[in-house]
Amino acid sequence: MLSAKRAYCYAGIGIAVGLGVLAYWVFQAPVRELPPLNEDEKSALAAYNQTALQLYKELRTESGNLVLSPYSIGTSMAMARTGARGDTETEMATVLNHPFGRERIDDANAGLTDRLD
């Protein structure tokens, strides 16, 4: 039977080896070079951030923590806007700070989503 001291020593060695293997694996992963954001992608991100700030100003009156994801809110609302037409689409574009039509926002979202893969 192993003594406690020896068991801790083996456990420490195992953890150190495991962390070393993990570090090697992480640092050996290929780094994907991303092209710079195009103007539509930059505009979409700016709109998402602005919308999230507006939403935060409305919701922060409550006490406690508040967490928002501008990208998640922006992309989901952009998808909803894609299905809207007429006055509804115009109102959504205004409220969501979208600077261009739904086709361009869809293309910008596709480019942004590709960066997450």
KANORFEN-V934516 format. One record per backbone hydrogen bond with DSSP energy under -1.0 kcal/mol. CO is the residue of the C=O (numbers start at 1). NH is the residue of the N-H. E is the energy in kcal/mol with one decimal. If there is no record, write none. Layout:
BEGIN
CO_NH_E + CO_NH_E
END
This chain:
BEGIN
3_7_-2.4 + 4_8_-2.5 + 5_9_-1.8 + 6_10_-2.5 + 7_11_-2.4 + 8_12_-2.5 + 9_13_-2.4 + 10_14_-2.6 + 11_15_-2.5 + 12_16_-2.5 + 13_17_-2.7 + 14_18_-2.5 + 15_19_-2.7 + 16_20_-2.2 + 17_21_-2.6 + 18_22_-2.4 + 19_23_-2.7 + 20_24_-2.4 + 21_25_-2.5 + 22_26_-2.6 + 23_27_-2.5 + 24_28_-1.4 + 38_42_-2.3 + 39_43_-2.4 + 40_44_-2.6 + 41_45_-2.4 + 42_46_-2.3 + 43_47_-2.4 + 44_48_-2.5 + 45_49_-2.5 + 46_50_-2.4 + 47_51_-2.6 + 48_52_-2.3 + 49_53_-2.2 + 50_54_-2.2 + 51_55_-2.5 + 52_56_-2.7 + 53_57_-2.2 + 54_58_-1.4 + 55_59_-2.1 + 56_60_-2.1 + 59_62_-1.3 + 69_73_-2.7 + 70_74_-2.7 + 71_75_-2.8 + 72_76_-2.1 + 73_77_-2.4 + 74_78_-2.1 + 75_79_-1.9 + 76_80_-1.8 + 77_81_-2.4 + 78_82_-1.7 + 81_84_-1.2 + 85_88_-1.0 + 86_90_-2.1 + 87_91_-2.9 + 88_92_-2.6 + 89_93_-2.6 + 90_94_-1.9 + 91_95_-2.8 + 92_96_-2.8 + 93_98_-2.0 + 94_97_-1.0 + 101_105_-2.0 + 102_106_-2.3 + 103_107_-2.1 + 104_108_-2.5 + 105_109_-2.5 + 106_110_-2.2 + 107_111_-2.2 + 108_112_-2.4 + 109_113_-2.8 + 110_114_-2.0 + 113_116_-1.4
END
